[in-house]
Amino acid sequence: MHQQAPQHCGWAGPEFIRRILQTDEQSVRDEYAKMTEEVYKLANGTNGAHIAGISAVALADALVESWIFNPDPEAIDAPGAKLPLKIAPEAWERAIKMAETIIREQQAAGTGDVNEHATQFIVDWILSNRAQFGDKAIGTCLGTLSQDGKKAYIFPSLLNQALTKAGYSPRKTLKYLADQGIIASTPKTGGGKVYSVTKWFDNRTCRFTEFDIGRFAKQVDALDEDEAAAAAGVADDDGFQTIPKELESEIPFFEQGSLDLPY
């Protein structure tokens, strides 16, 4: 293989260009138009720029298979002549399937990115507006938090307003969050889901979107931090702190036993 590769390297590119120049231009445009129609049917809303690019790649794939891997003897024996473009049916079908795969993966990747960005936006929105949650909210109350800080209960209308203002679709975002188990949801009687729960708040029953903020950020209250600092260890009267035996191995440069000194 190592001996054959240098001998054939660089042959396919010039041969492809030679066949392009040898082919009738109008027939190439006609086949490209047909490929664009096929890709448009598969795209289902993908923008025109993507359709054009995918169509060009798919047509080129069909041409490569027809010209390079399954060459036409008539075209080889007619140098300099303008021949109509002929694509093998099998090559055309495989190119269509390749275009379909590209579109499917492209749409899946694009949807995932948008949903992930929307989720991160909600997390940042909750954390940056922490003071606006709870019965002692400062300014507009956005909702409340659970006692352990792992659940955020957001008023649905305010969440929808924030998502819309940020350029996200509330309907698609809520569906994605429910599918991922990030927000609570209950099935409707006639089909579909309800993306909200009822909770007692401010002396009345309110409807909230329950968001699992604990999955993305750990809520630590100031009191918990003080307790954690106090429990870390107590210093002696001389200002030194006794290190527990189980923590000695975590101290840098600590060695068991006494150190032999050179004097």
Secondary structure, 3 states (H helix, E strand, C coil): CCCHHHHHCCCHHHHHHHHHHHECHHHHHHHHHHHHHHHHHHHCCCCHHHHHHHHHHHHHHHHHHHHHHCCCHHHHCCCCCCECCCCCHHHHHHHHHHHHHHHHHHHHHHHHHHHHHHHHHHHHHHHHCHHHECCCCCCCCCEEECCCCCCEEECHHHHHHHHHHCCCCHHHHHHHHHHCCCECCEECCCCCEECCEEEEECCEEEEEEEECHHHCCCCCCHHHHHHHHHHCCCECCCCCECCCHHHHHHCCCCCCCCCCCCC
